Amino acid sequence: MSDSTPRLGLPDLPDTPELYADTVADAFARLDAFTDLCLKGVFVNTPPSSPADGDAYIVGGSPSGAWSGYPYKIASCRDGAWTMLAPFDGLRAFVPATGALLVYGGGVWTDWNALLSGAESSIASAATCDIGGAGTLVLAVTGSTTITSFGTVANRLRLLRFAGALTLTHNATSLILPGGADIVTAAGDTAMFSSDAAGNWRCRHYSRADGRMVNMAAPVFTGTLTAAAANFSGAVSLNAAAPLLSLAPASYAGSYKTQLGALSDATGILVFGNSAHNEIRAGATAAGGHLDIFTNNTAAIGTAGDGIRAARFAADGGLLVGTTTNGGWTAAAKMAVENGGPGLGLYNNGSTGWALSARVDNSAVAFAQFYYNGSTGVGSITTNGTATAYNTSSDARLKDNIRDAGDAGAILDALKVRQWEWKANGAHEAFGFVAQEEQGVYAAAVTPGDDGDDGDAITRQWSRDDSKLVPLLVKEIQSLRARLAALEAAP
């Protein structure tokens, strides 16, 4: 014979005339806690610091303090101490803060108000996505993880909305789907599922957001589409060797605005634009799909001279400008610009920021690598993680007949150190060189420009590189040190 009642756990009174005060008090405390249970919080892990007598909580899965070791129990405060009670099937509780009316059954608290109101809750997709244990009738399934099970909670009804693409895996016993086939969901798809007494789930209804039938990849039509045909929405599959659809207003006589279908050059499938103006053409080649942008077309699509291909987005994700080949010296760069003028221009017309920003996360990767006439490197910009280096070619393997340099003093003496004001803004330069003057003294430091006179329009500026003078300065310092050492050593 048990010492307590089976549901509330009230202590049995002894078979004696005496009534024990502690026993009766404990029974009254349990009645007070369980009868019309009113909760201050649900799934709380940390006991409140100043609870009032009668405060009750559903403990969370990771309790601490006085609640440690009592996950998912009911904590009831009496005389400043906590009494831990185990919930039982059929127990009801009200949460004034949220208006939730909870019922406990099968190890799950279910909010009946949520079920009746149809408020939507979220549940993350997982291999086992326990929609039966969610306690809410209407659920939004988020994420993209393939679902192979909805859990084993029995006799439940759930209305689902899918937030994106994922796969529902058909199982002939535990997850029965229409047609006995997997379903790939899309954002906005809705479905109704129910579980039987064994916890096996069956799809009762599935509705696609785009209106298609559940396992229909795309509507299929046969015959000829004419201008008088009904409008279509959703995906339409068409297949023919010639252009299938050409749309153009009357003002584009002999041409088209939009074309769907194969072109005579077998490279275009979908074209937006007009053959006498500009186009965006999507197509495919043996190397893969691409997207071409044409400008200044002067001939019909698919014929020689059918416009200037301004750019191409290649199958590998590269952006090609002035070329259709992603490779060669660029080593399959993700952006390749080839033409006879400036290859790439960057412009920032604001008052802050940068015209160009570069980032590397490994010192073995260069900010920039420079090439001349093919794949021969001539310089780079690198970092060691704390400083930046501007490098020029100096590999011994690129040089012949290496020997000590001659005297640099005569060159340094011939250089004219000048001062001037810049014409653009009047700024004063206290020390510097003039490229044209330096050309006759040390041409290695100068990049010549055009031969115009002062006042003529400048088509290509003269410029110079201070770093080219560093070897001369080092050579002269070495010479001075040697002569100084000789003087110091003299008696």
Summary of the structure (lengths in Angstrom):
residues: 491
radius of gyration: 40.8
end to end distance: 121.2
largest distance: 128.8
contacts: 1164
relative contact order: 0.03
helix: 15%
strand: 30%
